[in-house]
Amino acid sequence: MNPVRLTARFLPALLAMTPVGALAAGTESIEFVTEHLPEIAMDNRYASLPLWAPLGPNVTVSYSRLRSGELSLEGPALAVGFNRRVGEAWTLGVFGFFDDLRFSGGPDQRPLDVSFARAVPLPLPAAAEYTNLTGTARHLGLGFALRRDAERWLLGRHQWTAGLLWQQMALRDYRVGYRVLTGASAGATGNLDYSASYTHFAPFAGIAWPRDHGEWAFTPHAQIAMPLPRRGVVGRITGPAFDIRGDAASVGNGKHFGDPSLTLGFDVTYQPWHLTLDVGTTVTQYLLEPLTHEGVNQTWLISLRWAD
């Protein structure tokens, strides 16, 4: 069986066997977390772009699982690319990707608060319980990268790359039901819906140090990306006798969707099979994302690339 297809088939099962230290309740608001989950999914995509693939076609399959308390966003991802020489030391690469993630989980308890509207007839923030979590986060994009082989005294033999991608994070039916637990509005119920499409252009740059050792190749790498422009969070809240929609930017609460990203990786390639596992990204995303995106307590990403 094709190793890429085999890995894509069994990655969800491997992740399902991983212990999950989910919390029963969170201190961060529901909006804070529902914003951060797709932003981390964007970081995972930047981390697994085929920027360091050899010449010719390449296919990358990934699987990610993000958790905050009892909320999760998880699913498969696919990227395809092609690299060709355009000079003695230059390589031009083009790529496209599609990530298909699902929002689920619950019940979960954390503060209810919103930034996209001012006149909500509830005393916010308020402790609340969340159920009926549904929705998808479909992330797609196209891009190109220009890569150069170089050698410098301090850096040694290395490659650097820079490029630009267009991306769209489409949140569909991305909603939760809430029930206020305390205060004057205890028992009030309604729905929060964060369905929206966020479109960005993201310039990126990176550096890598590829090394061959017999049948194996090792490539430590780092890359940065910045989705532009940042967007205001869009949302809708319904409750007893009210239905309010809004945008955080339009009510003066800023544009926070789309964060700058720094990702680190370490590719391990078995050259007879043309197969690469990014061990470094799995480790660093797991360790660093909960620090840079507060409120998310688990980030798993497994990325496998085949190049002809």
C-alpha positions in Angstrom: 0.0 0.0 0.0 1.1 3.6 -0.7 2.8 4.8 2.5 1.1 8.2 2.3 -2.3 6.6 2.0 -1.5 4.2 4.8 -0.4 6.9 7.2 -3.5 9.1 6.4 -5.7 6.2 7.2 -4.2 5.4 10.6 -3.2 8.9 11.9 -6.7 9.5 13.5 -6.5 6.2 15.3 -2.9 6.9 16.6 -4.1 10.3 18.0 -7.1 8.7 19.6 -4.9 6.6 21.7 -3.0 9.6 23.1 -4.0 10.6 26.6 -5.9 13.9 26.8 -5.5 16.2 29.8 -8.7 18.1 29.1 -10.0 20.4 31.8 -13.6 20.3 32.9 -13.8 24.1 33.0 -11.7 26.9 31.6 -10.9 30.4 32.8 -10.8 31.9 29.3 -14.0 33.1 27.7 -15.8 31.0 25.1 -15.0 33.7 22.4 -11.3 33.7 23.4 -11.0 30.0 22.8 -13.2 29.7 19.6 -11.0 32.4 18.1 -7.7 30.7 19.1 -8.6 27.2 17.8 -8.7 28.2 14.1 -5.7 30.5 14.5 -3.7 27.5 15.8 -4.9 25.6 12.8 -3.5 28.3 10.6 -0.1 28.0 12.5 -0.2 24.3 11.9 -0.6 24.9 8.2 2.3 27.3 8.1 4.4 24.7 9.9 3.6 22.0 7.4 4.0 23.9 4.1 6.2 22.0 1.6 8.9 24.7 1.6 11.9 22.3 1.9 10.7 19.5 -0.5 13.1 18.4 -3.2 12.6 19.1 -7.0 9.5 17.7 -8.6 6.0 17.0 -7.2 5.2 16.5 -3.5 2.2 15.5 -1.4 1.9 16.3 2.3 -0.8 14.7 4.5 -1.4 15.9 8.0 -3.7 15.3 10.9 -4.2 17.8 13.8 -6.1 17.8 17.0 -6.6 20.9 19.1 -8.3 21.0 22.5 -9.3 23.5 25.1 -11.1 21.9 28.0 -13.9 19.8 26.4 -13.8 21.8 23.1 -11.9 20.3 20.2 -11.0 21.2 16.6 -9.5 18.3 14.6 -9.2 16.8 11.2 -7.1 15.9 8.2 -5.1 18.3 5.9 -3.7 17.9 2.4 -1.1 20.0 0.5 0.3 19.4 -3.0 3.3 21.2 -4.5 5.8 21.3 -7.3 9.4 22.6 -7.2 11.7 23.3 -10.2 15.1 24.9 -10.7 15.1 28.4 -12.1 18.8 29.1 -11.7 22.0 27.5 -10.5 21.1 28.1 -6.8 17.4 29.0 -7.1 14.3 26.9 -6.8 10.7 28.0 -7.5 7.9 26.2 -5.7 4.2 26.4 -6.0 1.7 24.7 -3.7 -2.0 24.5 -2.7 -3.6 23.1 0.4 -7.0 22.2 1.9 -7.6 21.5 5.6 -10.9 20.0 6.7 -11.4 20.4 10.5 -14.4 19.8 12.7 -15.5 21.6 15.9 -17.0 19.4 18.6 -17.0 18.5 22.3 -18.8 19.5 25.5 -20.3 20.0 27.8 -17.9 22.7 28.9 -18.0 25.5 31.4 -16.2 28.9 31.1 -17.1 32.6 31.0 -19.6 33.9 28.5 -18.4 37.2 27.0 -18.5 38.8 23.5 -16.4 41.5 21.8 -18.5 41.8 18.6 -21.5 43.6 20.3 -22.0 46.2 23.0 -25.7 46.1 23.9 -26.2 42.5 24.9 -29.0 42.3 27.5 -27.1 40.0 29.8 -24.7 40.9 32.6 -21.5 39.8 30.9 -19.1 38.2 31.6 -21.1 35.4 33.2 -20.4 31.8 34.1 -22.0 29.5 31.5 -22.2 26.0 30.4 -21.9 25.1 26.7 -23.4 22.2 24.7 -24.4 21.4 21.1 -21.0 22.3 19.7 -21.0 22.0 15.9 -19.3 23.3 12.9 -16.4 23.1 10.5 -13.2 25.1 9.8 -12.3 24.7 6.2 -8.9 26.2 5.4 -7.7 26.5 1.8 -5.0 28.4 0.0 -2.5 28.8 -2.8 1.1 30.1 -2.7 4.6 30.2 -4.1 8.0 30.2 -2.6 11.5 31.1 -4.0 14.3 29.1 -2.4 18.0 29.7 -2.6 20.9 27.4 -1.7 23.6 29.4 0.1 26.7 29.1 2.3 27.8 31.7 4.9 30.5 31.6 7.5 28.2 31.8 10.5 25.3 29.8 9.0 27.2 27.2 7.1 25.5 25.4 4.2 21.8 26.3 4.3 18.7 27.2 2.3 16.5 30.2 2.8 13.1 30.8 1.3 10.5 33.6 1.0 7.1 33.7 -0.6 3.5 34.6 -0.4 0.2 32.7 0.0 -3.4 33.5 -0.2 -5.6 31.7 2.3 -9.2 31.6 3.5 -10.4 30.2 6.8 -14.1 29.5 6.4 -16.0 28.8 9.7 -19.3 27.2 8.9 -22.1 26.5 11.4 -19.4 27.2 14.0 -21.6 27.6 17.0 -22.4 26.5 20.6 -25.5 26.6 22.8 -25.1 28.3 26.2 -26.9 28.4 29.6 -26.0 31.0 32.1 -25.2 29.5 35.5 -25.1 32.3 38.0 -26.3 35.9 38.6 -29.5 37.6 37.8 -29.8 35.9 34.4 -29.1 32.4 35.7 -31.0 29.8 33.6 -31.0 32.0 30.4 -30.2 30.1 27.3 -29.3 30.9 23.8 -26.7 30.3 21.0 -23.4 31.8 20.0 -22.5 31.6 16.3 -19.0 32.5 15.0 -19.6 31.5 11.4 -17.5 33.7 9.1 -14.9 33.6 6.4 -11.5 35.2 7.0 -9.3 35.9 4.0 -5.6 36.8 4.2 -2.5 37.2 2.2 0.4 35.9 4.2 4.0 36.7 3.4 6.5 34.2 4.9 10.2 33.5 5.1 12.3 30.6 6.5 15.7 29.0 6.8 16.8 25.4 6.8 20.0 23.3 7.1 19.6 20.1 5.1 22.1 17.3 5.7 22.4 13.8 4.2 23.6 10.7 6.1 23.5 7.6 3.9 19.8 6.7 3.3 18.6 9.3 5.6 18.3 13.1 5.4 17.7 15.6 8.2 16.5 19.1 7.8 16.0 21.4 10.8 14.1 24.5 9.8 12.3 27.6 11.0 9.8 29.8 9.3 7.7 32.9 10.1 4.4 34.0 8.5 2.1 37.0 9.0 -1.5 36.9 7.8 -2.6 40.3 6.5 -4.8 42.1 7.2 -5.9 41.1 10.6 -9.7 40.9 11.0 -12.3 41.7 13.6 -14.0 38.7 15.1 -17.5 38.3 13.6 -20.3 36.8 15.7 -24.0 36.4 16.6 -25.6 35.9 20.0 -29.2 35.0 20.6 -31.0 34.7 23.8 -34.3 35.5 25.5 -36.0 38.0 23.2 -32.8 39.1 21.5 -30.7 38.3 18.4 -27.6 40.4 17.9 -24.9 40.2 15.2 -21.7 42.2 15.0 -18.0 42.6 14.2 -15.4 43.4 16.9 -13.7 45.9 14.7 -16.9 47.9 14.0 -17.6 48.4 17.7 -14.1 49.5 18.5 -12.8 46.3 20.1 -10.0 45.8 17.6 -8.9 43.4 14.9 -7.4 40.3 16.5 -8.1 37.4 14.1 -4.9 36.3 12.3 -1.7 36.1 14.4 1.9 36.3 13.4 3.4 32.8 13.5 6.9 31.4 14.2 7.1 27.6 13.7 10.1 25.2 14.1 10.6 21.8 12.6 13.0 18.9 12.0 12.4 16.8 8.9 13.5 13.2 8.9 13.6 11.7 5.4 14.0 8.0 4.5 15.4 8.6 1.0 14.7 5.2 -0.6 11.0 5.8 0.0 11.1 9.6 -0.6 9.1 9.8 2.7 9.5 12.7 5.2 8.2 12.9 8.8 8.4 16.3 10.4 9.3 15.2 13.9 10.3 18.7 15.1 7.0 20.3 14.2 5.1 17.7 16.2 7.1 18.4 19.3 7.4 22.2 19.0 3.7 22.8 18.2 2.7 20.6 21.1 5.0 22.6 23.5 4.8 26.1 22.2 1.2 26.7 21.0 -0.3 26.5 24.4 2.1 29.2 25.5 1.4 31.6 22.5 -2.3 30.9 22.4 -3.6 30.9 26.0 -6.5 28.7 26.8 -5.6 25.9 24.4 -4.2 23.0 26.4 -3.3 20.5 23.7 -2.0 20.8 20.1 -1.2 17.7 18.1 0.1 17.9 14.6 1.5 14.9 12.6 2.8 15.7 9.1 4.1 13.3 6.5 5.4 14.2 3.0 6.1 12.1 -0.1 8.2 13.6 -2.9 8.9 12.0 -6.2 
